[in-house]
């Protein structure tokens, strides 16, 4: 007879394992792994009838939390490291008394989000810009792309490093996220073309709930881009339409 499947969450707060300390109070753990542009997030919901989390155990904003989901089934153990996060918000509600700790993967303390920078970049590759920004934020860089565009000149004007890097990635067709103390840049189409690592089937897989949504508001069929090259005096135009098997980009002279 197989052993029932059960799951637990291991949590490390400021390099101290607090898994056992909060086990009796843990009501819910949520982990959101965003594909691009948004930070990964965790949310920990705790029962707080004794008001511990509003007093001596109050978590400090900016403190680091590492989390790992552990699943046990039939004598086997599977682990999903969620990464390292920084506490961004603490919310207390009641009755019943609860505390929600929300943390994000983009460290506020590094300055990568909020510190405004002014800097010109000339004849520099995307990977080099990303590497410099990651180093300044004390993060590592994982660059997984065969395409590493070189920019003749781009100006970072009163803009945070993360927002600036996001704009360059969007401009060059790359995806960006910060996770696990890393700046990650990759080609989304390359990853979408890979084999699926997991397939879930309705009615057959162990799915407790699901939700799908679609909308038509604020969607566009095509976009036209225009750029003036000050060096050559020429204006370049391009039109992008939803890929449908035909040519994706139409150039205009």
N, C-alpha and C positions, 0 to 999 in steps of 0.2 A: 504493500500500500504506500503510495507516494506521500511525501510530506507536503502539507499545504503551503501555498505560495504566500510569502509575506515580505513586506518592504519596510525599510527604516532609512532615516536620513542622518548622516554623520555631519556635524557642524563644528567648525573650528572658529573661535572668536579671538582675534588678536593673538594668534598662534597658540591658543589654549583650547583643547578639546572639551567642549561643553555638552556633548551629545547626551551623556547620562544626567547632567544637571537639569536639562530642560525637557527630558523625555516625558515626565508626568504632566507637563504644561502644554506640550505641542499639540495643537488642534489641526493645523493644516500647513503644508509646505507647497509653494508654487514656484516653478522654474520656467522661465520663458527664454528660449534660445532664438533670438531674432536673426534672420538671414543677412540683413545688411542695414546700414545707416542708423538703426536704433541700437541702444545698449542692450545686452543681455540683462535679465532681471531675476531676482528671487524675492519672494514675500513669505515671511514666517508669521503665522498667526498663533498666539499663545493665550491660554487661559490665565487670568490674573485676578482671581478672587482675593488673594492675599496682598494685592497691590505691590508685589515684589518688583515688577518691571517699571512701576512708576516711582520706585524708591531706590533702594541700594543696587538693584540689578538693571537700572535704566541704561540702555545701550547708547553709546556715544556716537553721534553723527560723525562720519568720516572714518570710523573704525572699520577694520577689514574682517570679512567673513568668508570662509571657504566652506563649500557644501558638496556632499557626495551622496547620491542615491544608491542604496544597496538593496538588491533583490535576491531573495533566497527561494529556491524551488527545487524539490527532489534532491536535496543534498548539494546542489550547485549554487554558486554565488556569482552574480553579475554586478558590476559597478559602473555607474555613470558619473564621472567627475563633472560637476557643474562649473567649476572655476572659482576664481577669487573675486569678491565683490566689495564695494564700499558702501556703508550705510548712508542712505540718502534721506530717509524719512522714517519717523517713528510716530505711530498713530494709536491713541488710546480711546476706547469706546466702552459704553456700558449703559445699563446693565444688559446682559451679564458682562462683567469686566473682561475686556480683551485688549491685547496689544498686538499691533501689526508692525513688523520691522521690514522695511523695504530697502533693498540694496541694488546697486547697479554696477555693471562691469567696467564702466568708464570712470576711473578714479578722479574725483573732484579735486583732491589734494595735489594732483600732478600738474594742474593748470592747463591741461590739453583742451578742456572745454571752454574755460572762461577767460583765460589770460589773452588779451588782445596783442597781436604782433603786427609789426610793419617791416616787411622785408621783400626786396626784389630777388627773383630767382632767374638766372640766365643759363641757357644751354645745359639743362639739368634733367636727368631722367626721373620719372615718377618714383621709382624705387629709392632713389637717393633722397628726394624730398621726404618721402615717408620714413626713411631711415633716420634722417636728421630730426624729424618731429618726434619719432618714437624715442630716440635717445634723450631728447630734451625732457620728455615726460617720464624717463626712467622705465620705459617699456621696451620689449623686444619687437622685432618686425618679422612677420611671416609673409613673404611675397610669393604667391603661387600663380604666375602668369607668364605665358610665353611672349606676351606683348608688353614691352616696357617703353612707352612713348617718351620722347625727349621734347621738352618745351623750350622754344627759343627764348621766351621771356614770359614770366607770370609774376604778378605783383600781389603780395599779401598785404592788404591795407586795412588796418584796424580790425583784424579778424582773428578769431580763435584758431588754433592749429587744427583742431578736429574738423571744424566747419570748412576751413580752407582745403584740407586734404579731401574731404567729402566732395567738394565742388570739382576738384581735379579728377577724382575717380569717376564721377558721373559724366564728366566731359569726355573721358577716354574709354568709357564703357566697362569700368571695373566696379567691383563691389567692395565695400569697406565695413569692417566691424572691429570693435575692441573687445577682446574676451581673453580670460586667463592671463592677464597682464601682458597681452600681446596686441599689437596692431596687425590685423589680418587683411590683406588685399588679395583678391582672387577674381577669376573670370567666372561669372555665374553660369554662362552657357556651357562652359567646360564641365562644371560640376553637375549641371542638369543632365548632361549626356552620359554620366556614369551610371553603372548598374545600381539599382535600388538595394539598400542594405536591409530594408524591412518592408514587408507588404502586409497591410491590415485589411481584412475582409469583414464586411458587415455581416453579423450573424455567426461568423466563424471565429473571429479573433476575440481576444479578451478586452473588449472596449466597453468601458462603463458609461461613456457619454461622448457625443460628438456634436459639432456645430459647423455649418458651412454657410457662407453668405456671398451674395453677388450684388453688384449695383451698376447702374448705368449713368448716374449723376457725375458730372465733372470728368467724363472720359472723352478722349479725343481720337479721331480717326487717323490724323496725320499732324506733323509738325514741320514748319519751315524755319531753317536756321540761316542767319546771314552774318558774315564776318568780314571786316575790313582790315586788310593787311597794310599797315602803315609803311612797311619797308618797300613793298612793290607798288603800292597805290591801287591795288586791285581789290575788288569786293567779291567774295565768294558766297554762293548761296547753295543750300542743299535742302532736300525734302525727305523726311523719314515717314514711312508708312508701316502699318502693322505687317509683320512678315506673313506672307500667304503663299510662299513658293515662288513668287515673282521677285524681281530685283528689289532689294530693301532700300536702297538709297539712290535717289535721282539727282544728278548734279546739273546745275545751271551755270552757264558761262556769263 
